[in-house]
Every structure is written in C-alpha cells, then in structure tokens.
Amino acid sequence: MAPAFLKSEYDDRLARVRTEMAVRGLDALVIGDPDNINWLTGYDAWSFYTPQMMLVDLHDGPFWMGRLMDAGAANFTTYLTASQIVPYPEELVQRPDTHPMSHLAGWMADHGFASARIGYESDSYYFSPRALDCLRSGLPGAEFVDADLLVNWQRLVKSEAEIEMMRGAARIAEATMQCAFDGARPGVRQCDLMAEVVATQVRGTPQHGGDMAAIHPLILAGEAATTAHPMWTDAPLADGQTIAFELGGCMKRYNAGLARTVHLGTPSDELRRTAAAVEEGMAAVMDSLKPGAVAGDVHAAWQRVLDRYGLEKLSRIGYSIGVGYAPDWGERTLSFRPREATLVPDSAVVHIILGMWMDDWGMELSETIHVRGDGCERMCDFPQHVHVVET
C-alpha cells in the first residue's frame, strides 16, 4: 500500500495551507477532520473514533498525532518521516480520568509551541470540546484561534490528479447505480438489494477497486420516499412504488455522488411531469455552471424552472465534493442556494442533487460535475430519465 498521489501533490497542498496560515498570522494549525488529514498527507485508516489530529506548522511538519496502534498506517499511507509520526500510548485510550490530547499538548510544549498562535477546527465531527479543552489546559501560554474550514477551502480547486481519481470513482458510481436498477423489482427486500449495492461499491471495477462511500447508500421507497435521508428496511419493494437511490462511488477516499429514480409499474402523470421539470432544471443548472459563476445565480436558474412548473424545493441544490470519510462527502464550503454570493472556481467539482419529496412519494436526480474551461461536464455517464420497470 502506498500514498494515493505523488509526494509533489501533497507538497503543493501543504504549501497552500501554510500560505493561508501565514496570512492569518498562525504559527500552527490543529486539524481534527480526517478528510483534511487525508488530503494533506494521504493518511488513511479507520482510526478517527479515538482522538487523532494533525499538527501543521510553518516549517517542519506536518505531524500526525494519534493512537500507537494506528501509527503503522501513517508509515505506509503517507510520506511522513518517523519524526513526523507522534503516537500516544495505548493506556490513554478511552479513559475518564485522562485524555490523549493532554499527552500531545505536552509534546507540543516540548517542541516549541508553548506560546504559539494555534488555529483549530471548531466544527469538526471528530475534534471534541474535551480534546480542545485538554490542549488549552496543557498549553496555557498559547493562543488558540478559530480557523475552521481553512483547509476545506484549499480543497475546493482540484488538481488534475484529483480529477482522475474522481473519474475512477464515477465509474464505480455508474456500476453501483446499474446494480440498483437491475435489482429493483417487486418483492425484493430493500436490505437484500442494498447488500448487492454495497458489494458493488466495494468491488469497484476491473480497473479500480472501491472504498465505502462517505455517505452510505440511501434508498427512498414507500413511506420513506417522502423524506431526504432514510435508511433501508427489510420491507419488500412493491408494485407502483417510485424509488429513489442516492448512491455513489469512492476511490482512494474520493467520492462521486449519483442519484437516480426507478418506478415499478406504470408511472403517474404527476411523476412524469415532475421528472420532466427536474431534468429540465438539471439542464438549466449545467448551462449556468461555469468558472466565475455566482452560486446563487446557478440556483436561480433551477428556481426559474420550478416556478414555471409550480413546484417547490426548500433545500440547497448542491455543494462541493471530493475526499471524504463518513458521515459526509461534501466539503462544507461551496453551496448552491438562493443569494449565495460565492464564486465557482475553475476545476471545482460539485454534486448537484435535485430531490423532490412529495406527500407520499419522492424522486431524485443528481450529477457530480467538473467545472472547467467555459462550462462544465458530468463525471458520470448514466441516463437521467426515470427508469421504468414493467410489472
């Protein structure tokens, strides 16, 4: 096993982060988000359920800091040297009377950070309030500064190497959706179908083995189709159901999202009309999506189509996507919603997801899109229309 990219790729990413740190006057940055740790170094292990962080300084790091049991993964998934891998003892794992961050604060104090100005991620799923309190207590002379999303914004513009990785993820997403289409039949239990879907995600393609996508596969069928993020059940699919699948492919932790809709039996006029509106809306979004576009203007293109059809969707219609671990594949930076003033940069990758949830049914259509040149392109090649299964 080796890092996903050449060392020069990671060196460029680190330089970008350090440039932003210098602009903000930071001596160091504490990173708790496993997505950002992976993006900066390639580190890849399911180790973030115990305290783990990366310390980025302006000269010598970055330093991976985590459980001793997981330090081996840093050896073979990154280019970090032995001195940049800082494990804490196993005896500190999940104890109420002490915390690994107190130990790491001691290391930081001994290595020149006792009075540093230190940025931290304030809204990371895996960097707890207790972890921050222990760092602060162990470094009373340091100044801690909220630097949430500093790394995330550097991730927004993708390199060509990242785009190639996401193309591989898109091929896995296509195969996964085809599996869902092939297996959606009346009488098939949702859990049995999703077992095949997950197996396809992991199996990948002959060219690219798959990882678990950062968002677990979702199936919207029956009563659950009226909401956005239900989990599967053991209920069988039934004749007359409209079923939305929100799936994806993942390669080396890079995600490509893909949502499509299946109907078992004869579609209603309401479904046909709604599907037509959503497909037209996706075309309008893609026509407006280009480097330099205002995110709110892209949403407005979709809203004009909805207004013409008399439909409503209250949630945002998309976000940037890339490297990610559970529970989210979004980058938490660029969003497409009304009055969003953020400009879409060249070589961003976004997931546009147009879900419509009605009183007793729902449908979805999404695309992972590479913004480039004077427009954009779909990364997945899969039919957008509602797939009808004759029963």
Buried (B, 14 or more C-beta within 10 A) or exposed (E): EEBBBEEEBBEEBBEBBBEBBEEEEBBBBBBBBBBBBBBBBBBBBEBBEBBBBBBBBBEEBBBBBBBBEBBEBBEEBBBBEEEBBBBBEEEBEEEEEEBBBBBBBEBBBEBEBBEBBBBBBBEBBBBBEEBBEBBBEBBEEBBBBEBBBBBBBBBBBBEEBBBBBBBBBBBBBBBBBEBBBEBBBBEBBBBBBBEBBBEBBBBBBEEBEBBBBBBBBBBBBBEBBBEBEBEBBEEBBBEEBBBBBBBBBBBBBBBBBBBBBBBBBEBEEEBEBBBBBBBBBBBBBBEBBBBEBBBBBBBBBBBEBBEEBEBEBEEBBBBBBBBBBBEBBBBBBBBBBEEBEBEBBEBBBBBBBBBBBBEEBBBBBBBBBBBBEEBBEBBBEBEBEBBBBEB
